């Protein structure tokens, strides 16, 4: 699934389940950028009325941190797939530690044939699509797994420069371009959330310097006080978002790509 910078990206798993540590970390060690990214997806699931009877798939689950949050929040059936054995092993390990129930499967490339079509109420893809060489195939396979009436939730960084800023990203999209790209396969998104203002994104990214470390600490403290600098609400004030999260669906009965007859809900900017 991942074609660019794979060794650099997933060498992080040598340090263990870092997504779990960063989400649940203290004011000193936590990562509120990551926390808000996951929380946006969780809040969307709540808005879409996910329940304990829901079936949820996390595509590119990595160490299973988001999958675990979904299980902890809704106590529903969760599954995760990934192309990295290290990530899958860590996900299973963390679930076992916490006595969570979930299933994790190692897949090759875009072959999800081990999963039955129209099986899931929700298919999640959190900051994965920018890493793959054939994002169209990924989207098509995700949508194949969504059952009638179900939804796909996809998040990805917003393109800011001609070339991706991260060497680990194969491709990034401007918001309208990404919506059109996905619409060809899943229909028009009815939620398009913008978050993570660039000013705080940049400040949060210089944690490796002494001053940057203090800035990161202050942003973490503000988050603990209820001042969320990465939220969609903050983005409306500070402008220039760096993350987009889209919801596609509900999928209609007996269709692949939904266009005509899909419920029209205003796209949020």
C-alpha positions as CSV (number, residue, x, y, z in Angstrom):
1,X,0.0,0.0,0.0
2,X,2.8,2.4,0.9
3,X,5.2,3.2,-1.9
4,X,7.3,6.1,-0.8
5,X,9.6,6.4,2.3
6,X,8.2,3.2,3.7
7,X,11.3,2.3,5.7
8,X,11.5,5.8,7.2
9,X,7.8,5.8,8.1
10,X,7.5,2.5,9.7
11,X,10.9,2.3,11.3
12,X,9.1,4.2,14.0
13,X,7.4,1.0,15.0
14,X,10.8,-0.2,16.3
15,X,10.1,2.1,19.2
16,X,6.7,0.4,19.8
17,X,3.1,1.6,19.6
18,X,3.9,5.2,19.4
19,X,0.5,6.3,18.3
20,X,-1.0,4.9,21.5
21,X,1.7,6.7,23.6
22,X,1.2,10.0,21.8
23,X,-2.6,10.0,22.1
24,X,-2.7,9.0,25.7
25,X,0.5,10.8,26.8
26,X,0.8,13.4,29.5
27,X,1.2,17.2,28.9
28,X,4.9,16.6,28.4
29,X,4.7,13.5,26.1
30,X,1.3,13.8,24.4
31,X,0.7,14.8,20.8
32,X,-2.5,17.0,20.6
33,X,-2.1,17.3,16.8
34,X,-2.6,13.5,16.6
35,X,-5.3,13.6,19.3
36,X,-7.4,16.1,17.5
37,X,-7.0,14.2,14.2
38,X,-8.4,11.1,15.8
39,X,-11.0,12.9,17.8
40,X,-12.5,14.5,14.6
41,X,-13.0,11.0,13.2
42,X,-14.6,9.8,16.5
43,X,-16.9,12.8,16.6
44,X,-18.0,12.1,13.0
45,X,-18.8,8.5,14.0
46,X,-20.9,9.8,16.8
47,X,-22.7,12.2,14.5
48,X,-23.4,9.3,12.1
49,X,-24.9,7.3,15.0
50,X,-22.3,4.6,15.3
51,X,-23.4,2.1,18.0
52,X,-22.2,-1.1,19.6
53,X,-23.8,-3.0,16.7
54,X,-21.7,-1.2,14.1
55,X,-19.0,-2.9,12.1
56,X,-16.0,-0.7,11.6
57,X,-12.9,-1.2,9.4
58,X,-9.7,0.8,9.9
59,X,-7.7,0.8,6.6
60,X,-4.0,1.3,7.2
61,X,-4.5,0.8,11.0
62,X,-0.8,0.8,11.9
63,X,-0.4,0.0,15.6
64,X,-4.2,0.1,16.0
65,X,-4.5,3.3,18.1
66,X,-7.5,4.7,16.2
67,X,-9.1,1.2,16.1
68,X,-8.7,1.0,19.8
69,X,-10.3,4.4,20.4
70,X,-13.3,3.3,18.2
71,X,-13.7,0.1,20.3
72,X,-13.3,2.0,23.6
73,X,-15.9,4.6,22.5
74,X,-18.5,2.4,21.0
75,X,-17.7,-1.2,22.1
76,X,-18.5,-2.3,18.6
77,X,-17.0,-4.8,16.2
78,X,-13.7,-3.4,14.9
79,X,-11.2,-4.7,12.4
80,X,-7.9,-3.2,11.2
81,X,-5.8,-4.0,8.1
82,X,-2.3,-2.9,7.2
83,X,0.6,-3.8,5.0
84,X,3.2,-3.7,7.8
85,X,3.6,-6.8,10.0
86,X,5.2,-4.7,12.8
87,X,2.1,-2.5,12.9
88,X,-0.3,-5.4,13.0
89,X,1.7,-7.2,15.7
90,X,1.7,-4.1,17.8
91,X,-2.1,-3.6,17.3
92,X,-2.7,-7.2,18.5
93,X,-0.4,-6.7,21.5
94,X,-2.0,-3.4,22.6
95,X,-5.5,-4.8,22.3
96,X,-4.5,-7.9,24.3
97,X,-3.0,-5.6,27.0
98,X,-6.2,-3.7,27.3
99,X,-8.5,-6.7,26.9
100,X,-10.1,-5.1,23.8
101,X,-11.8,-7.2,21.2
102,X,-10.7,-6.7,17.6
103,X,-9.3,-8.4,14.6
104,X,-6.2,-7.4,12.7
105,X,-5.1,-8.7,9.3
106,X,-1.9,-8.3,7.3
107,X,-2.7,-7.5,3.7
108,X,-0.6,-7.1,0.5
109,X,-1.0,-3.9,-1.5
110,X,-4.6,-3.2,-2.4
111,X,-5.8,-6.8,-2.2
112,X,-8.5,-6.9,0.4
113,X,-10.1,-10.1,-1.0
114,X,-10.0,-11.7,2.4
115,X,-12.8,-9.3,3.4
116,X,-16.3,-9.7,2.1
117,X,-17.9,-6.9,0.1
118,X,-20.5,-4.6,1.7
119,X,-19.5,-5.8,5.1
120,X,-18.9,-2.6,7.1
121,X,-21.1,0.2,8.4
122,X,-18.0,2.5,8.5
123,X,-14.7,2.3,6.7
124,X,-12.0,4.6,8.1
125,X,-8.8,5.8,6.4
126,X,-6.8,8.2,8.6
127,X,-3.9,9.9,6.9
128,X,-3.0,6.9,4.8
129,X,-4.0,7.7,1.2
130,X,-1.2,10.3,0.8
131,X,1.3,7.5,1.2
132,X,0.1,5.2,-1.6
133,X,1.0,5.0,-5.2
134,X,-2.4,4.1,-6.5
135,X,-4.9,6.1,-4.3
136,X,-7.8,5.4,-6.8
137,X,-7.5,1.7,-6.2
138,X,-7.4,2.2,-2.5
139,X,-10.6,4.3,-2.6
140,X,-12.4,1.8,-4.8
141,X,-11.5,-1.1,-2.5
142,X,-12.6,0.8,0.5
143,X,-16.0,1.7,-1.0
144,X,-16.5,-2.0,-2.1
145,X,-16.4,-2.9,1.6
146,X,-19.0,-0.4,2.7
147,X,-22.4,-1.9,3.1
148,X,-25.6,-0.2,1.9
149,X,-26.4,2.8,4.1
150,X,-22.8,2.9,5.4
151,X,-20.1,5.5,5.2
152,X,-16.4,6.1,4.5
153,X,-14.4,8.6,6.5
154,X,-11.1,9.7,5.0
155,X,-8.6,12.2,6.3
156,X,-5.5,13.5,4.5
157,X,-3.1,16.5,4.7
158,X,-4.0,19.5,2.5
159,X,-1.6,20.3,-0.2
160,X,0.3,23.5,0.6
161,X,3.2,23.4,-1.9
162,X,3.9,22.1,-5.4
163,X,5.5,19.0,-4.1
164,X,4.6,17.2,-0.8
165,X,6.4,18.7,2.1
166,X,6.9,15.3,3.6
167,X,9.2,12.9,1.8
168,X,6.9,10.1,3.0
169,X,4.0,11.4,1.0
170,X,3.5,10.3,-2.6
171,X,0.7,12.8,-3.3
172,X,-1.3,15.6,-1.6
173,X,-4.4,17.3,-2.7
174,X,-6.0,20.8,-2.5
175,X,-9.5,20.4,-0.8
176,X,-11.6,20.7,-4.0
177,X,-9.2,18.4,-6.0
178,X,-9.4,15.7,-3.3
179,X,-13.2,16.0,-3.1
180,X,-13.5,15.6,-6.9
181,X,-11.0,12.7,-6.9
182,X,-13.0,10.7,-4.4
183,X,-16.4,11.7,-5.8
184,X,-15.6,9.8,-9.0
185,X,-15.5,6.6,-6.9
186,X,-17.7,7.3,-3.8
187,X,-20.0,10.2,-4.7
188,X,-20.0,13.7,-3.5
189,X,-18.8,14.2,0.2
190,X,-21.5,15.6,2.4
191,X,-19.0,16.6,5.1
192,X,-15.7,18.2,4.4
193,X,-14.1,19.3,7.6
194,X,-11.0,21.6,7.7
195,X,-8.7,21.6,10.7
196,X,-5.2,22.1,12.1
197,X,-4.3,25.7,11.1
198,X,-0.9,26.0,9.5
199,X,0.5,28.5,12.1
200,X,0.0,26.0,15.0
201,X,1.1,23.1,12.8
202,X,4.4,24.8,12.1
203,X,5.0,25.8,15.7
204,X,4.2,22.3,16.9
205,X,6.6,20.8,14.4
206,X,9.8,22.4,15.8
207,X,9.7,20.4,19.1
208,X,13.3,19.2,18.5
209,X,14.7,22.7,19.5
210,X,14.6,24.0,23.1
211,X,12.2,26.8,22.2
212,X,10.1,24.5,20.1
213,X,9.8,22.1,23.0
214,X,8.4,24.9,25.2
215,X,6.0,25.9,22.4
216,X,4.8,22.4,22.1
217,X,4.4,22.2,25.9
218,X,2.3,25.4,26.0
219,X,0.0,24.1,23.2
220,X,-0.4,20.9,25.1
221,X,-1.2,22.9,28.3
222,X,-3.8,25.0,26.4
223,X,-5.4,21.8,25.1
224,X,-5.7,20.5,28.7
225,X,-7.4,23.8,29.6
226,X,-10.0,23.3,26.8
227,X,-8.3,25.6,24.2
228,X,-7.9,23.4,21.2
229,X,-5.6,25.1,18.6
230,X,-6.1,22.3,16.0
231,X,-9.9,22.1,16.0
232,X,-12.1,23.0,13.1
233,X,-13.4,25.9,15.2
234,X,-9.9,27.3,15.6
235,X,-9.3,26.9,11.9
236,X,-12.2,29.2,11.1
237,X,-10.4,31.9,13.1
238,X,-6.8,31.3,12.1
239,X,-7.5,30.1,8.5
240,X,-5.1,28.1,6.3
241,X,-6.0,24.5,7.4
242,X,-3.5,21.7,6.9
243,X,-5.8,18.7,7.4
244,X,-9.1,17.7,5.6
245,X,-11.5,15.0,6.7
246,X,-14.3,13.9,4.4
247,X,-17.4,11.7,4.9
248,X,-18.9,9.8,1.9
249,X,-22.2,8.1,1.9
250,X,-24.7,6.8,2.7
251,X,-24.0,4.1,0.2
252,X,-27.1,3.2,-1.8
253,X,-28.4,-0.4,-2.2
254,X,-26.9,-2.3,-5.1
255,X,-24.5,0.4,-6.3
256,X,-20.8,0.8,-6.5
257,X,-20.1,4.5,-7.0
258,X,-23.0,6.7,-5.8
259,X,-23.7,9.8,-7.7
260,X,-27.4,10.3,-8.6
261,X,-30.0,10.1,-5.9
262,X,-27.4,10.5,-3.1
263,X,-28.6,12.5,-0.2
264,X,-27.6,16.2,-0.6
265,X,-26.2,17.7,2.6
266,X,-24.3,21.1,2.5
267,X,-20.5,20.6,2.4
268,X,-18.9,22.3,5.5
269,X,-15.9,24.5,4.8
